[in-house]
């Protein structure tokens, strides 16, 4: 039985790596080419349009994540909220995202990728309206919880949908747009949040949801999902719509059907099965990276950037705008380097920068608290935060998700991915909820604590995480099991 499972896994891995070959008819007449009756390349306009529509969900994700930072002072003043009440408002987003992440897989499998995105958009719209009309903490929290749930579903279904509709030669590039658009959403919320009221900013969160809902009427459903549920006619129509009416889809259609048939022969795995010894190494790597990604302080710093700058004595609006501008190009740089520099080098460079950024910010608060070099402290704080966010964007932000997708055997990816996502969102909630309390306790100590966690992440990457660049999935599995 074990040999059959391993053979099936290997077969699926080989099929995933097989490049898409588009058959061309060399005997095509020149006049047919001139008349447009024959196309050597697929028409990819619908793929690009579908990706654009889907990543509106990623932008909505970023808008939700970036909302609390520029609005903290105004919301607390207008609604007379305590630090504890605003901390609950900020962090309950991640609690909703945990619920969304857990339920997203079954929902996307039951009502389809488009159906899941529609439902996620509906939750976000309801949440933003609740925040806009809120007159107290309860309505704020309900709205934030709803947008968090939508975020959690988006975090799963958007990259899955893009990966399932994209041609193999575009899959990697198009999938990275998901993370880039999340950063864009955060950055736009940070920037325009300094120019408008918190209620108006909540209304801007409706824009990407509206574009997504409208776009879903135009783009096709995932062909792979349609094939999986046995809708053969709809599957072929969707695939032809994505590849172009004149494209030869017979080979890709046969490959998708064969892949699904092979996948269904693999044993079903639940969460308890993940803790078998044969999966322990890959589980430790995936979960460990998620723990270090979140407990290194990212969501506390991201959610409350404005208050950090205020506490350090640096103008909050200017610092927030600089923060927002810097993270988008650096995230794009990390996406460009991941297949060239490798996963481990990016993680190590990122971890080192995170430690330095935390130490610089912590020292700035120490200097301010002891009234030493008062003029230098704000500059040191903003430098530390920018080093931190730049370092996170180039590696620790996206690479753990890439590594996670590579280290799990194909038959446990669903269950293991759900567990890793749950751990990730739990860490995001814990970090965002405790941040204000830690800052009240000791600002210097808060950032030194984060520096220590990030230093441990460097050791973890060196000792435990394998380099997956340029390796087949079988080679990655062999390296993990041998360690």
C-alpha positions as CSV (number, residue, x, y, z in Angstrom):
1,X,0.0,0.0,0.0
2,X,2.8,2.4,0.9
3,X,4.5,1.7,-2.5
4,X,1.2,2.5,-4.3
5,X,0.8,5.8,-2.4
6,X,4.4,6.8,-3.2
7,X,3.9,5.9,-6.8
8,X,0.7,7.9,-7.0
9,X,2.4,10.9,-5.4
10,X,5.4,10.7,-7.8
11,X,3.0,10.5,-10.7
12,X,1.1,13.6,-9.6
13,X,4.4,15.5,-9.0
14,X,5.7,14.5,-12.5
15,X,2.4,15.7,-14.0
16,X,2.6,19.1,-12.2
17,X,6.1,19.6,-13.6
18,X,5.3,18.6,-17.1
19,X,5.5,21.7,-19.3
20,X,2.4,22.6,-21.3
21,X,3.1,21.9,-25.0
22,X,0.8,23.6,-27.4
23,X,0.6,21.6,-30.6
24,X,1.1,23.6,-33.8
25,X,0.2,22.5,-37.3
26,X,3.2,23.1,-39.5
27,X,1.1,22.7,-42.7
28,X,-1.1,25.7,-42.0
29,X,-1.6,27.8,-45.1
30,X,-0.2,31.3,-45.1
31,X,-3.5,32.8,-46.1
32,X,-5.1,31.2,-43.0
33,X,-2.6,33.0,-40.8
34,X,-3.2,36.3,-42.5
35,X,-6.9,35.9,-42.2
36,X,-6.6,35.2,-38.5
37,X,-7.9,31.6,-38.8
38,X,-4.9,30.2,-37.1
39,X,-3.2,31.3,-33.9
40,X,0.2,30.0,-32.8
41,X,-0.3,31.4,-29.3
42,X,-3.1,31.2,-26.9
43,X,-5.2,34.3,-26.4
44,X,-4.5,35.1,-22.8
45,X,-6.6,38.2,-22.4
46,X,-9.2,36.3,-20.3
47,X,-6.5,34.8,-18.1
48,X,-5.2,38.3,-17.4
49,X,-8.7,39.7,-16.8
50,X,-9.6,36.8,-14.5
51,X,-6.4,37.4,-12.5
52,X,-7.1,41.1,-12.2
53,X,-10.6,40.4,-11.0
54,X,-9.4,37.8,-8.4
55,X,-6.6,40.0,-7.0
56,X,-9.2,42.7,-6.3
57,X,-9.9,40.3,-3.4
58,X,-6.2,40.5,-2.5
59,X,-6.4,44.3,-2.6
60,X,-9.5,44.1,-0.3
61,X,-7.5,41.9,2.0
62,X,-4.8,44.6,2.2
63,X,-7.4,47.3,2.8
64,X,-8.7,45.4,5.8
65,X,-5.2,44.9,7.2
66,X,-4.1,48.5,6.7
67,X,-7.3,50.1,8.1
68,X,-6.5,50.3,11.8
69,X,-3.1,52.0,11.7
70,X,-4.0,55.4,10.3
71,X,-7.4,55.5,12.1
72,X,-6.4,54.6,15.7
73,X,-6.3,58.1,17.2
74,X,-9.5,59.3,15.4
75,X,-11.6,56.3,16.3
76,X,-10.5,56.3,19.9
77,X,-11.3,60.1,20.2
78,X,-14.6,60.0,18.3
79,X,-16.0,56.9,20.1
80,X,-14.2,57.3,23.4
81,X,-12.5,53.9,23.2
82,X,-9.9,52.7,25.7
83,X,-6.6,51.0,24.5
84,X,-8.1,47.7,25.4
85,X,-11.2,48.3,23.3
86,X,-9.2,49.5,20.3
87,X,-6.8,46.5,20.7
88,X,-9.8,44.2,20.5
89,X,-11.1,46.1,17.4
90,X,-7.7,45.8,15.7
91,X,-7.0,42.1,16.6
92,X,-10.5,40.7,16.1
93,X,-9.8,41.0,12.4
94,X,-7.4,38.1,12.6
95,X,-9.8,36.1,14.7
96,X,-12.3,36.4,11.9
97,X,-9.6,35.5,9.4
98,X,-8.9,32.3,11.4
99,X,-12.5,31.2,11.0
100,X,-12.4,32.2,7.3
101,X,-9.2,30.3,6.7
102,X,-10.6,27.1,8.4
103,X,-13.8,27.2,6.4
104,X,-12.5,28.5,3.1
105,X,-11.3,25.1,1.7
106,X,-14.7,23.3,2.2
107,X,-16.6,26.4,1.0
108,X,-14.4,26.7,-2.2
109,X,-14.9,23.0,-2.9
110,X,-18.6,23.1,-2.4
111,X,-19.8,26.3,-4.1
112,X,-16.8,26.9,-6.3
113,X,-13.9,29.4,-6.4
114,X,-16.2,32.2,-7.8
115,X,-18.8,31.4,-5.2
116,X,-16.3,31.6,-2.4
117,X,-15.1,35.0,-3.7
118,X,-18.7,36.3,-3.9
119,X,-19.4,35.2,-0.3
120,X,-16.1,36.7,0.9
121,X,-16.9,40.0,-0.8
122,X,-20.4,40.0,0.8
123,X,-18.9,39.6,4.3
124,X,-16.4,42.5,3.5
125,X,-19.2,44.8,2.3
126,X,-21.3,44.1,5.3
127,X,-18.3,44.6,7.6
128,X,-17.3,47.9,6.1
129,X,-20.9,49.2,6.3
130,X,-21.1,48.2,10.0
131,X,-17.8,50.1,10.7
132,X,-19.0,53.2,8.7
133,X,-22.3,53.4,10.7
134,X,-20.8,52.4,14.1
135,X,-21.6,54.5,17.1
136,X,-19.8,52.3,19.6
137,X,-17.3,49.5,20.2
138,X,-19.8,46.6,19.5
139,X,-20.7,47.6,16.0
140,X,-17.0,48.3,15.2
141,X,-16.1,44.9,16.4
142,X,-18.8,43.1,14.5
143,X,-17.8,44.9,11.3
144,X,-14.1,44.2,11.9
145,X,-14.9,40.5,12.5
146,X,-16.9,40.3,9.3
147,X,-14.1,41.9,7.2
148,X,-11.7,39.5,8.9
149,X,-13.7,36.5,7.8
150,X,-13.7,37.8,4.3
151,X,-10.0,38.2,4.5
152,X,-9.5,34.7,5.6
153,X,-11.5,33.3,2.7
154,X,-9.6,35.5,0.3
155,X,-6.3,34.4,1.6
156,X,-7.1,30.9,0.5
157,X,-9.3,31.1,-2.6
158,X,-7.5,33.9,-4.6
159,X,-4.1,32.1,-5.0
160,X,-5.9,28.8,-5.6
161,X,-8.1,30.3,-8.3
162,X,-5.2,32.0,-10.1
163,X,-3.1,28.8,-9.9
164,X,-6.0,26.8,-11.4
165,X,-6.7,29.1,-14.4
166,X,-3.2,30.2,-15.4
167,X,-1.1,28.4,-18.1
168,X,1.9,26.7,-16.6
169,X,4.4,29.1,-18.0
170,X,2.5,32.1,-16.3
171,X,1.4,30.4,-13.1
172,X,4.3,31.5,-10.9
173,X,4.3,35.1,-12.1
174,X,0.6,35.5,-11.8
175,X,0.4,33.9,-8.4
176,X,2.9,36.4,-7.0
177,X,0.6,39.2,-7.9
178,X,-1.6,38.1,-5.0
179,X,1.0,39.1,-2.4
180,X,1.9,42.3,-4.3
181,X,-1.8,43.4,-4.3
182,X,-2.1,42.7,-0.6
183,X,0.8,45.1,0.0
184,X,-0.8,47.6,-2.4
185,X,-4.0,47.5,-0.4
186,X,-2.2,48.1,2.8
187,X,-0.2,50.9,1.4
188,X,-3.2,52.7,-0.2
189,X,-5.1,52.4,3.1
190,X,-2.1,53.9,5.0
191,X,-1.7,56.8,2.5
192,X,-5.3,57.9,2.0
193,X,-6.1,57.2,5.7
194,X,-3.9,60.2,6.5
195,X,-6.1,62.4,4.2
196,X,-9.7,61.4,5.1
197,X,-11.9,60.5,8.1
198,X,-12.0,57.0,9.4
199,X,-15.7,56.6,8.2
200,X,-14.8,57.7,4.7
201,X,-11.8,55.3,4.7
202,X,-14.2,52.5,5.5
203,X,-16.3,53.3,2.4
204,X,-13.2,53.0,0.2
205,X,-13.0,49.4,1.2
206,X,-16.1,48.8,-0.8
207,X,-14.5,49.7,-4.1
208,X,-12.4,46.5,-4.6
209,X,-15.3,44.4,-3.5
210,X,-17.6,46.1,-6.0
211,X,-15.1,45.6,-8.9
212,X,-14.7,41.9,-7.9
213,X,-18.5,41.2,-7.7
214,X,-19.0,42.8,-11.1
215,X,-16.0,41.1,-12.6
216,X,-17.2,37.6,-11.4
217,X,-20.1,37.9,-13.9
218,X,-17.6,38.1,-16.8
219,X,-14.9,35.7,-16.0
220,X,-15.2,31.8,-16.1
221,X,-15.1,29.4,-13.1
222,X,-12.0,27.4,-12.5
223,X,-11.9,24.6,-15.1
224,X,-10.2,22.3,-12.6
225,X,-13.0,22.7,-10.1
226,X,-15.6,22.1,-12.7
227,X,-13.7,18.9,-13.8
228,X,-13.4,17.8,-10.2
229,X,-17.2,18.0,-9.7
230,X,-17.9,16.2,-13.0
231,X,-19.3,19.1,-15.0
232,X,-17.7,18.1,-18.3
233,X,-19.4,20.5,-20.6
234,X,-18.9,23.5,-18.4
235,X,-15.2,22.5,-17.8
236,X,-14.5,22.5,-21.6
237,X,-16.3,25.8,-22.1
238,X,-14.4,27.5,-19.2
239,X,-11.0,26.2,-20.4
240,X,-11.7,27.3,-24.0
241,X,-12.8,30.8,-22.8
242,X,-9.5,31.1,-20.8
243,X,-7.3,29.8,-23.7
244,X,-9.1,31.5,-26.6
245,X,-11.6,30.2,-29.1
246,X,-9.0,29.0,-31.6
247,X,-6.6,27.4,-29.1
248,X,-6.2,23.6,-29.1
249,X,-7.2,22.7,-25.5
250,X,-7.4,18.9,-26.0
251,X,-4.0,18.1,-24.5
252,X,-4.4,20.4,-21.5
253,X,-8.0,19.1,-20.9
254,X,-6.7,15.5,-21.0
255,X,-3.9,16.4,-18.6
256,X,-6.3,18.0,-16.1
257,X,-8.6,15.0,-16.2
258,X,-5.7,12.6,-15.7
259,X,-4.4,14.7,-12.8
260,X,-7.7,14.7,-11.1
261,X,-8.2,11.0,-11.5
262,X,-4.7,10.4,-10.1
263,X,-5.3,12.8,-7.2
264,X,-8.6,11.0,-6.2
265,X,-6.7,7.7,-5.9
266,X,-4.5,9.1,-3.1
267,X,-5.7,8.4,0.4
268,X,-7.7,11.1,2.2
269,X,-5.8,12.7,5.0
270,X,-7.3,14.5,8.1
271,X,-5.5,16.7,10.6
272,X,-4.7,13.8,13.0
273,X,-3.0,11.9,10.1
274,X,-0.5,14.8,9.8
275,X,1.2,13.9,13.0
276,X,2.5,10.6,11.6
277,X,6.3,10.4,11.8
278,X,6.7,10.4,8.0
279,X,5.2,13.9,7.8
280,X,6.8,15.3,11.0
281,X,9.8,17.0,9.3
282,X,7.8,18.8,6.7
283,X,5.2,19.8,9.3
284,X,7.8,21.3,11.6
285,X,9.3,23.3,8.7
286,X,5.9,24.7,7.5
287,X,4.4,25.4,11.0
288,X,7.7,26.7,12.3
289,X,8.0,29.3,9.5
290,X,4.5,30.5,10.2
291,X,5.2,30.9,13.9
292,X,8.3,32.9,13.4
293,X,6.6,35.0,10.6
294,X,3.9,36.1,13.0
295,X,5.5,36.2,16.4
296,X,8.3,38.4,15.1
297,X,5.9,41.3,15.5
298,X,4.7,42.0,12.0
299,X,0.9,42.5,12.6
300,X,1.5,44.5,15.8
301,X,3.7,46.9,13.9
302,X,1.6,46.9,10.7
303,X,-1.7,47.5,12.6
304,X,-0.4,50.2,14.8
305,X,2.3,51.9,12.8
306,X,0.8,55.4,13.3
307,X,0.9,55.1,17.1
308,X,4.5,53.8,17.0
309,X,5.6,56.9,15.2
310,X,3.5,59.1,17.5
311,X,5.0,57.5,20.6
312,X,8.6,58.0,19.2
313,X,8.0,61.7,18.4
314,X,8.0,61.3,14.6
315,X,5.2,62.8,12.6
316,X,2.7,60.0,12.2
317,X,1.4,61.0,8.7
318,X,4.8,61.3,7.2
319,X,6.0,58.1,8.7
320,X,2.9,56.1,7.6
321,X,3.2,57.4,4.0
322,X,6.9,56.5,3.8
323,X,6.1,53.0,5.3
324,X,3.3,52.5,2.7
325,X,5.5,53.6,-0.3
326,X,8.5,51.4,0.6
327,X,6.9,48.1,1.0
328,X,5.4,47.7,-2.5
329,X,8.6,47.9,-4.6
330,X,10.5,45.8,-2.0
331,X,7.8,43.1,-2.1
332,X,8.1,43.1,-5.9
333,X,11.9,42.8,-5.6
334,X,11.5,39.7,-3.3
335,X,9.1,38.1,-5.9
336,X,11.7,38.7,-8.6
337,X,14.6,37.2,-6.5
338,X,12.9,34.2,-5.0
339,X,13.8,31.9,-8.0
340,X,17.2,33.4,-8.4
341,X,18.7,33.9,-5.0
342,X,16.9,30.9,-3.4
343,X,14.5,30.6,-0.4
344,X,17.0,30.3,2.4
345,X,19.2,33.3,1.5
346,X,16.1,35.5,1.3
347,X,14.9,34.2,4.7
348,X,18.3,34.8,6.3
349,X,18.7,38.3,4.9
350,X,15.1,39.1,5.9
351,X,15.6,37.7,9.4
352,X,18.8,39.7,9.9
353,X,17.1,42.9,8.8
354,X,14.2,42.2,11.1
355,X,16.5,41.9,14.1
356,X,18.3,45.1,13.2
357,X,15.1,47.0,12.6
358,X,13.7,45.9,16.0
359,X,16.9,46.8,17.8
360,X,17.0,50.3,16.2
361,X,13.4,51.0,17.1
362,X,13.8,49.6,20.6
363,X,16.9,51.8,21.2
364,X,15.0,54.9,20.0
365,X,12.3,54.3,22.7
366,X,15.1,53.7,25.3
367,X,16.8,57.0,24.4
368,X,13.4,58.9,24.5
369,X,12.5,57.3,27.8
370,X,15.8,58.3,29.4
371,X,15.9,61.7,27.7
372,X,19.1,60.9,25.8
373,X,19.7,62.3,22.3
374,X,16.1,63.5,22.1
375,X,16.4,64.8,18.6
376,X,17.9,61.5,17.3
377,X,15.3,59.2,18.8
378,X,12.5,59.9,16.3
379,X,14.8,59.5,13.3
380,X,16.1,56.2,14.8
381,X,12.6,55.0,15.3
382,X,11.4,55.6,11.7
383,X,14.7,54.1,10.4
384,X,14.1,51.0,12.4
385,X,10.5,50.6,11.3
386,X,11.5,51.1,7.6
387,X,14.3,48.6,7.9
388,X,11.9,46.2,9.6
389,X,9.1,46.4,6.9
390,X,11.6,46.4,4.1
391,X,13.2,43.2,5.5
392,X,9.9,41.6,6.1
393,X,8.7,42.4,2.6
394,X,11.7,41.0,0.8
395,X,11.6,37.6,2.5
396,X,9.7,36.6,5.6
397,X,6.4,37.9,4.2
398,X,6.0,35.7,1.1
399,X,8.7,33.0,1.3
400,X,7.1,30.9,4.1
401,X,4.0,30.5,2.0
402,X,6.2,29.4,-1.0
403,X,8.2,26.9,1.1
404,X,5.0,25.5,2.6
405,X,3.6,24.8,-0.9
406,X,6.7,22.9,-1.8
407,X,7.5,20.8,1.2
408,X,4.2,19.0,1.8
409,X,3.5,15.8,-0.2
410,X,0.6,16.3,-2.5
411,X,-1.9,14.1,-0.5
412,X,-1.5,16.2,2.7
413,X,-1.3,19.6,1.2
414,X,-5.0,20.4,1.9
415,X,-5.0,19.4,5.5
416,X,-1.4,20.6,6.2
417,X,-2.1,23.9,4.5
418,X,-5.2,24.5,6.6
419,X,-3.3,23.8,9.8
420,X,-0.4,26.1,8.8
421,X,-2.9,28.9,7.9
422,X,-4.7,28.4,11.2
423,X,-1.4,28.8,13.1
424,X,-0.5,31.8,11.0
425,X,-3.8,33.6,11.8
426,X,-3.7,32.7,15.4
427,X,-0.2,34.2,15.6
428,X,-1.4,37.3,13.8
429,X,-4.3,37.6,16.4
430,X,-2.0,37.1,19.4
431,X,0.6,39.6,18.1
432,X,-2.0,42.3,17.2
433,X,-3.9,41.9,20.4
434,X,-1.0,42.1,22.8
435,X,1.0,44.8,21.0
436,X,-0.6,47.8,22.7
437,X,-0.3,46.1,26.1
438,X,3.3,45.3,25.5
439,X,4.0,48.9,24.5
440,X,2.3,50.2,27.6
441,X,4.4,47.8,29.7
442,X,7.8,48.7,28.1
443,X,8.3,50.1,24.5
444,X,12.0,49.2,24.5
445,X,11.3,45.7,25.9
446,X,8.6,45.1,23.3
447,X,11.0,45.5,20.3
448,X,13.8,43.7,22.0
449,X,11.4,40.7,22.5
450,X,10.6,40.8,18.8
451,X,14.3,41.0,18.0
452,X,14.9,37.9,20.0
453,X,12.1,36.0,18.2
454,X,13.6,37.0,14.8
455,X,17.0,36.0,15.9
456,X,15.6,32.5,16.8
457,X,14.1,32.4,13.3
458,X,17.5,32.8,11.7
459,X,18.8,29.8,13.7
460,X,15.6,27.8,12.7
461,X,16.2,28.6,9.0
462,X,19.9,27.6,9.2
463,X,19.3,24.3,11.0
464,X,15.9,23.1,9.9
465,X,14.6,24.7,6.6
466,X,15.9,23.0,3.4
467,X,16.7,25.0,0.3
468,X,14.0,24.1,-2.3
469,X,15.2,26.2,-5.2
470,X,15.9,24.2,-8.3
471,X,14.8,20.9,-6.8
472,X,12.1,18.5,-7.8
473,X,9.4,17.8,-5.2
474,X,10.9,14.3,-4.7
475,X,14.3,15.7,-4.0
476,X,12.8,18.1,-1.5
477,X,11.1,15.3,0.3
478,X,14.3,13.2,0.3
479,X,16.2,16.2,1.8
480,X,13.6,16.7,4.5
481,X,13.4,13.1,5.5
482,X,17.2,12.7,5.6
483,X,17.6,15.7,8.0
